[in-house]
Amino acid sequence: MSIRLLVWLVAVALMLSPVASLACDICAIYTATELQESRTGFQLGFAEQFSHFGTLQQGGHKVDNPNGERVDSSITQFLFGYRPQPRVNLQVNVPLVARDYRRVEAKGVVDGNEVAVGDASISASGLLYNHVDDQSVIRLSGLFGIKLPTGNSHRLKEELTSNQTGDDPNIPPIFRTGRHWHPLHTTGVRSGVHGHDLAIGSGSADVLFGGQLLTTYKRAFFTTAVQYSARTEGAFGYQFANELSVTGGPGVYLLLSHAYSLALQAVLTTETKGNDTQGGVRSTDTAITALYAGPGVHFTWGSNLSTELVADIPAIQNNSDLQLVTDYRLRGGLVWRF
C-alpha cells in the first residue's frame, strides 16, 4: 500500500468517525427517550419522595424552634400503567403516606405518626408533538387526571373552630389566633405543625392538568414538566388552595449506548400555592412559594427500565404566618415497561 493511499484512507476515516459517533449518540438517545415513552403495553413502578421539615418560618423569615418541632414525610407512589398505543398512556397512582412528627400541644411536646394509604389518582397522558432528526429529539406531551378522596382526612378536623367542634375529645387542646386554631403548649407557645400538615387525604376530588417537554441536541438535553392542581372542598369543609409546580433544567448524557444511558441534570423546581379555606374562611398559615435546586441522575436500560433520583435543596421559601418549611427533599422512581 502506498503512503499516499494510506494517508487518504486515514483522512476519510477521520472525517467519517464524527458522523458515525453522532449517529450512534442520536440512536442511543432515541432508545432512551422515544422508545421508552412510546413502548406499548403494561408498566409497573414506584416513586418515592422523602421530605424533612425542621425549620420554623414566620412570614418568610426563620424563627427559633426551641421544641424541635419537625415533620418527616414519606410518600411512596405505586404506579400501574397501560399504553394501548404509542401516543396514549393511562396510569393509576396509589400512594402510601407516612408522616412522623413532633409538635407542641397543651400537654407539652408530643411525638406521633400517621401512616395510611393516601389519595389515589387516575390520569391520561398523550403525545402532542414529536420530532426526531440526526441531531435532536423533541417530545411534547400533555396530561389530565383526577385525584380521588381515598386517603384518611381526619386530621383536618383540627382546623375547625370551637363552635363547630364543641368539646370533641379527639381534637388536641387548641387556641385561636385570627381566624384559625393552632396547637398550644402550656407556656403559650404556638405550633408550626397543623392538622392540614398531618392529614393523609384531603377528602376532595381534584383535577390535575400538566405537560412535559423534552429537547435534546447531541448529548445535551433540557426538560421541563408543569402540573396544576385545581382543588375542591373536601372533608370538614376544608379546601386546599390550588397549586402550581414547575420542574426541569439542563443536563448531559455521561454514558450513552444502545443498551443503557446515564445522564446528569441540574434541576430547578418551583412550587406555589395560596392560603387554604374552610367554610369560606381563608386561613393565614398555608400559602408558600418555594424554589428548589439540586442535582438529578437518570438511568435507562434499553426500552424497558427507567430510573431517576433528584435532590431538592430550598433556595427560596416565602411563606405566610407560622409554618414548618422544607430543609431538604429527596425524590426518585423506577418504571419497568413490559
C-alpha positions as CSV (number, residue, x, y, z in Angstrom):
1,M,0.0,0.0,0.0
2,S,1.4,3.4,-1.0
3,I,1.9,6.2,1.5
4,R,-0.4,8.4,-0.4
5,L,-3.2,5.8,-0.3
6,L,-2.7,5.2,3.4
7,V,-2.9,8.9,4.2
8,W,-6.1,9.2,2.1
9,L,-7.8,6.3,3.9
10,V,-6.8,7.7,7.3
11,A,-8.3,11.1,6.3
12,V,-11.5,9.5,5.2
13,A,-11.8,7.6,8.4
14,L,-11.2,10.7,10.5
15,M,-13.9,12.6,8.5
16,L,-16.4,9.8,8.9
17,S,-15.9,8.9,12.5
18,P,-17.6,12.0,14.0
19,V,-20.6,11.4,11.8
20,A,-20.7,7.7,12.9
21,S,-20.3,8.7,16.5
22,L,-23.0,11.4,16.3
23,A,-25.4,8.9,14.6
24,C,-24.7,6.4,17.3
25,D,-25.4,9.0,20.1
26,I,-28.7,10.1,18.5
27,C,-29.8,6.5,18.0
28,A,-29.0,5.7,21.7
29,I,-30.8,8.8,22.9
30,Y,-33.8,7.7,20.7
31,T,-33.8,4.4,22.5
32,A,-33.6,6.1,25.9
33,T,-36.4,8.6,25.2
34,E,-38.6,7.8,22.2
35,L,-38.7,4.1,22.5
36,Q,-39.0,4.3,26.3
37,E,-42.0,6.7,26.1
38,S,-43.8,5.1,23.2
39,R,-43.5,1.4,24.1
40,T,-47.0,-0.1,24.2
41,G,-48.2,-2.5,26.9
42,F,-48.2,-2.5,30.7
43,Q,-46.0,-0.6,33.1
44,L,-45.2,-1.1,36.8
45,G,-43.2,1.2,39.0
46,F,-42.9,3.2,42.2
47,A,-41.9,6.7,43.1
48,E,-40.6,7.9,46.5
49,Q,-40.5,11.4,47.9
50,F,-39.0,12.0,51.3
51,S,-39.2,15.5,52.8
52,H,-37.7,16.8,56.1
53,F,-39.4,19.8,57.6
54,G,-37.4,21.2,60.5
55,T,-37.2,24.9,60.1
56,L,-39.8,27.3,61.5
57,Q,-40.6,30.4,59.5
58,Q,-42.8,33.4,60.3
59,G,-43.9,35.2,57.2
60,G,-40.8,34.1,55.2
61,H,-38.3,34.7,58.0
62,K,-36.6,32.0,60.1
63,V,-37.6,32.0,63.8
64,D,-36.4,29.9,66.7
65,N,-37.7,26.3,67.1
66,P,-36.9,25.6,70.8
67,N,-39.1,22.5,71.0
68,G,-37.5,20.8,67.9
69,E,-40.8,20.7,66.0
70,R,-40.5,18.6,62.8
71,V,-42.3,16.5,60.2
72,D,-40.6,13.7,58.3
73,S,-42.9,12.9,55.3
74,S,-42.5,9.8,53.1
75,I,-44.8,9.4,50.1
76,T,-44.4,6.1,48.2
77,Q,-46.4,6.0,45.0
78,F,-47.2,2.7,43.4
79,L,-47.7,3.1,39.6
80,F,-49.8,0.9,37.4
81,G,-49.9,2.0,33.7
82,Y,-51.0,0.8,30.3
83,R,-50.2,2.3,26.9
84,P,-52.7,1.0,24.4
85,Q,-50.9,2.7,21.5
86,P,-47.7,4.8,21.3
87,R,-49.3,8.2,21.7
88,V,-51.5,7.5,24.7
89,N,-50.7,6.3,28.3
90,L,-53.2,5.5,31.1
91,Q,-52.0,5.4,34.7
92,V,-53.2,4.8,38.2
93,N,-51.2,6.1,41.2
94,V,-51.8,4.7,44.7
95,P,-49.7,6.4,47.4
96,L,-48.7,5.1,50.8
97,V,-48.1,8.1,53.1
98,A,-46.1,8.1,56.4
99,R,-45.6,11.2,58.5
100,D,-43.5,11.2,61.7
101,Y,-43.8,14.4,63.7
102,R,-43.0,16.3,66.8
103,R,-45.1,19.3,67.8
104,V,-46.3,21.4,70.7
105,E,-49.7,20.8,72.2
106,A,-51.4,21.8,75.5
107,K,-50.0,18.8,77.3
108,G,-46.4,19.5,76.1
109,V,-44.2,18.3,73.3
110,V,-45.8,15.4,71.5
111,D,-44.3,12.8,69.2
112,G,-46.5,10.9,66.9
113,N,-47.0,9.5,63.4
114,E,-49.6,8.9,60.7
115,V,-49.4,6.0,58.2
116,A,-52.1,5.2,55.7
117,V,-53.0,5.0,52.0
118,G,-53.3,8.5,50.6
119,D,-55.4,10.0,47.8
120,A,-55.2,7.9,44.6
121,S,-55.2,9.4,41.2
122,I,-56.2,8.3,37.6
123,S,-54.5,10.1,34.7
124,A,-54.2,10.0,30.9
125,S,-51.3,11.5,29.0
126,G,-50.9,11.9,25.3
127,L,-48.1,12.8,22.9
128,L,-48.8,16.2,21.3
129,Y,-45.7,16.7,19.3
130,N,-42.8,14.5,18.3
131,H,-39.7,15.3,16.2
132,V,-36.5,13.3,15.6
133,D,-33.6,14.1,13.3
134,D,-29.9,13.3,13.1
135,Q,-29.0,15.8,15.9
136,S,-32.0,16.2,18.2
137,V,-35.2,14.7,19.7
138,I,-38.2,16.9,20.7
139,R,-41.2,15.5,22.6
140,L,-44.2,17.4,24.0
141,S,-46.9,15.6,26.0
142,G,-50.0,16.7,27.9
143,L,-51.7,15.2,31.0
144,F,-55.2,15.2,32.5
145,G,-56.1,13.5,35.7
146,I,-58.4,13.2,38.7
147,K,-57.3,12.8,42.3
148,L,-59.8,10.7,44.3
149,P,-60.6,11.2,48.1
150,T,-59.3,7.8,49.2
151,G,-57.0,9.0,52.0
152,N,-57.7,9.4,55.6
153,S,-58.6,13.1,56.3
154,H,-59.5,13.0,60.0
155,R,-56.6,15.4,60.9
156,L,-58.4,18.2,59.1
157,K,-60.9,18.2,62.0
158,E,-58.3,20.1,64.0
159,E,-58.8,23.0,61.7
160,L,-62.4,23.5,62.8
161,T,-63.3,26.4,65.1
162,S,-64.6,25.7,68.6
163,N,-68.3,26.5,67.8
164,Q,-68.0,23.8,65.1
165,T,-66.4,21.1,67.2
166,G,-67.8,21.6,70.7
167,D,-65.8,19.7,73.3
168,D,-64.6,16.9,70.9
169,P,-62.0,14.9,72.9
170,N,-60.4,13.7,69.7
171,I,-59.0,17.2,68.9
172,P,-55.9,18.4,70.8
173,P,-56.5,21.4,73.0
174,I,-56.1,24.5,70.8
175,F,-56.3,28.2,70.9
176,R,-57.4,30.8,68.3
177,T,-55.2,33.3,66.5
178,G,-57.0,35.4,64.0
179,R,-59.4,33.1,62.1
180,H,-57.7,29.8,62.8
181,W,-56.8,27.5,65.7
182,H,-53.4,26.1,66.5
183,P,-52.0,23.6,69.0
184,L,-50.9,25.4,72.2
185,H,-48.2,24.5,74.7
186,T,-48.9,25.2,78.4
187,T,-46.5,28.1,78.1
188,G,-48.5,29.7,75.3
189,V,-46.1,28.7,72.5
190,R,-47.7,28.3,69.1
191,S,-47.0,25.3,67.0
192,G,-45.9,25.2,63.3
193,V,-47.4,21.8,62.8
194,H,-51.1,22.0,62.0
195,G,-53.8,19.5,61.1
196,H,-53.5,20.2,57.4
197,D,-49.8,19.3,57.6
198,L,-50.5,15.9,59.0
199,A,-53.7,14.9,57.0
200,I,-53.1,11.9,54.8
201,G,-56.0,12.7,52.5
202,S,-58.0,15.8,51.6
203,G,-61.5,14.3,51.3
204,S,-61.8,16.1,47.9
205,A,-61.9,15.1,44.3
206,D,-59.4,17.4,42.5
207,V,-58.5,17.9,38.8
208,L,-54.9,17.7,37.6
209,F,-53.5,19.4,34.4
210,G,-50.0,19.2,33.2
211,G,-47.5,18.8,30.4
212,Q,-43.9,17.7,29.8
213,L,-41.3,18.9,27.2
214,L,-38.0,17.1,26.3
215,T,-35.5,18.5,23.9
216,T,-32.1,17.1,23.1
217,Y,-29.1,18.3,21.0
218,K,-26.3,15.8,20.5
219,R,-25.6,14.7,24.1
220,A,-27.2,17.8,25.8
221,F,-30.8,17.9,26.8
222,F,-33.4,20.1,28.6
223,T,-36.6,19.0,30.3
224,T,-39.5,20.8,31.9
225,A,-42.7,19.5,33.5
226,V,-45.7,21.5,34.6
227,Q,-48.5,20.4,36.8
228,Y,-51.5,22.4,38.1
229,S,-53.9,21.0,40.8
230,A,-57.4,22.5,40.9
231,R,-58.7,21.7,44.3
232,T,-62.3,21.4,45.5
233,E,-63.9,21.4,49.0
234,G,-63.2,18.3,51.0
235,A,-63.6,16.9,54.5
236,F,-64.9,19.2,57.2
237,G,-65.4,21.9,54.7
238,Y,-61.7,22.3,54.2
239,Q,-60.4,23.2,50.7
240,F,-56.7,23.2,49.9
241,A,-55.6,26.0,47.7
242,N,-54.8,25.4,44.0
243,E,-51.1,24.5,43.4
244,L,-48.7,25.0,40.6
245,S,-45.4,23.2,40.2
246,V,-42.7,23.5,37.5
247,T,-39.6,21.4,37.4
248,G,-36.8,20.8,35.0
249,G,-33.4,22.0,33.7
250,P,-30.4,21.3,31.5
251,G,-28.5,18.1,31.5
252,V,-26.0,15.9,29.6
253,Y,-25.6,12.2,28.9
254,L,-22.5,11.0,30.5
255,L,-22.8,7.4,29.3
256,L,-24.7,6.5,26.2
257,S,-25.1,3.3,24.2
258,H,-27.9,1.3,22.7
259,A,-28.1,-0.8,25.8
260,Y,-28.1,1.9,28.5
261,S,-27.8,5.6,29.2
262,L,-26.7,7.6,32.3
263,A,-27.5,11.4,32.5
264,L,-26.7,14.1,35.0
265,Q,-29.1,17.1,35.2
266,A,-29.2,20.5,37.1
267,V,-32.8,20.5,38.4
268,L,-34.8,23.6,39.4
269,T,-38.2,23.2,40.9
270,T,-40.7,26.0,41.8
271,E,-43.9,25.4,43.7
272,T,-46.6,28.0,44.7
273,K,-50.0,27.8,46.4
274,G,-52.2,30.2,48.3
275,N,-54.0,30.1,51.6
276,D,-56.5,27.3,52.1
277,T,-60.1,27.9,53.1
278,Q,-62.6,26.3,55.4
279,G,-66.2,27.0,55.3
280,G,-65.5,30.0,53.1
281,V,-63.0,31.5,55.6
282,R,-59.5,31.9,54.3
283,S,-56.6,30.7,56.6
284,T,-53.4,32.7,57.1
285,D,-50.8,30.0,57.5
286,T,-50.8,27.8,54.4
287,A,-49.5,29.9,51.5
288,I,-46.0,29.3,50.2
289,T,-43.9,30.0,47.2
290,A,-40.6,28.0,47.0
291,L,-37.7,27.5,44.7
292,Y,-35.5,24.3,45.0
293,A,-32.3,23.5,43.2
294,G,-30.2,20.3,43.1
295,P,-28.7,17.5,41.0
296,G,-30.6,14.8,39.2
297,V,-29.4,11.4,37.9
298,H,-31.3,9.5,35.3
299,F,-30.6,5.9,34.1
300,T,-32.3,3.8,31.4
301,W,-31.7,0.2,30.3
302,G,-32.9,-0.4,26.8
303,S,-36.6,0.4,26.3
304,N,-37.7,-1.4,29.5
305,L,-36.2,0.3,32.6
306,S,-36.0,3.9,33.6
307,T,-34.9,5.3,36.9
308,E,-34.2,8.7,38.4
309,L,-33.0,10.3,41.6
310,V,-33.3,14.0,42.4
311,A,-32.2,16.1,45.5
312,D,-34.1,19.3,46.1
313,I,-32.4,21.9,48.3
314,P,-34.5,25.0,49.1
315,A,-33.1,28.3,47.7
316,I,-36.2,30.5,48.4
317,Q,-39.2,29.8,50.7
318,N,-41.6,32.6,51.1
319,N,-44.5,31.5,53.4
320,S,-47.4,33.1,55.2
321,D,-47.7,33.3,59.0
322,L,-46.0,30.5,61.1
323,Q,-45.1,27.3,59.3
324,L,-42.6,24.5,59.2
325,V,-40.7,24.6,55.9
326,T,-38.6,22.1,54.0
327,D,-34.9,21.6,54.9
328,Y,-34.4,19.1,52.0
329,R,-36.2,16.7,49.8
330,L,-35.2,13.5,48.0
331,R,-37.3,12.0,45.2
332,G,-36.8,9.2,42.8
333,G,-38.5,6.4,41.0
334,L,-38.4,3.3,38.8
335,V,-40.6,2.2,36.0
336,W,-40.5,-1.1,34.2
337,R,-42.2,-1.4,30.8
338,F,-43.3,-4.9,29.7
